[in-house]
Amino acid sequence: AGQERGCDQCQNLSELHWWIMDMSEEKKALRQQLLQARLEMPDRLARADLLQRVMRIWLVGRPDLVIGAYWPIKGEFDPLPALHRWKEDGELLDDPVLRRIALPVVDKVTKTLTFHAWYPGCDMEEDAYNIPKPKDTEVVVPTLLFVPCVGYGPGGFRLGYGGGFYDRTLAQLQPKPHTVGLGFTQGFVADLEPESHD
């Protein structure tokens, strides 16, 4: 919606180019503000504990056998303890269920993500962005994917880091997983306008 409105305001391609550049700079500044605010949250650990509890309850009864998540960076909420508990709970059922957790691995050529099995203690290595990733584990396809949010807005639209990795991946991932953005309420942006790929 934001780009369409911008196009209506622009008289020529040059104006459109500058409008897009302004929006890009605004989003870049917004990301920096949100990241700084998240890192400075005095109650971030308490909020993370509460979100862990909500997540554990939310996962009860879900039919998923493979859930994708992320390795937390820059003060992001860490979903891995709740997911590990979910995985263990599956093994304790009367009819044990093998549940798997997957973490993203960046494909440098396509700038997309594949998901590799992760478990506590598995060998890890850093990717091109210095984010830990599973080393030499099986590629799996999640049916539920938890995605980190720098910010989010009405309608559930997510503001990420700006690299487009999740956008490109979700556009081609089959079958399409159910996606859930994870973030703290400090990241809510009431006037966040999604772009066409969001």
Steps between C-alpha positions, in 0.01 A plus 500: 500500500784741586671469162174535308416820686854623436467428129182708490691792650794475261498678165785305342747215555757730655252610768399136557866404544552769765176406675611134522843609627332716769285203608809278511687751716197539728478123548873479564470769770193329646686169519787666687260666745315174566821300544639755744173511695494118520857483628423767762180340633562476875254212536598305186595185693174501698303550177694217337411270789131584462515449124668160556201398713247622243685319223513170693123515559431601139698200371296245700293295260655639181530227236835621363794262496758751369509856628741757361638779714812716516814553705430820698716805435488868599271451799243287315271271693654151525242237395737204532439406867124475442556303181740261670235440767242439222738250338558316828127496579441312175741228611313459831158430347344154539557471127836684464526749214828605339487879486771708339622855534654672199722806470560703185812476288563775244560406137745770389412461132118517514487703823238259630488275805496125538418348835729251670424279796621642832519357850684617812864401472508449123810629322459863398694738276458866410342600173603793279325736744668354811178333612533143630348230281486120524802335342437208265153410624209380290293748296139495624184688399310667784121505505511779760756778484579750774648815346680775693354849483691825528155657495146419399182684414126463466393197302803303618742656253862452598795733482818296474864599461454600136687217330188334360616146590168395654297673227685313223495172691128512583419588139646168382483262798273200436289404674445849642547497877273676744707804607500674835698817567663521841589827665441721798218754520754783487536413130141585407483776237142623458560660158723229348410474133574165336670476164377272221727211609394513867 
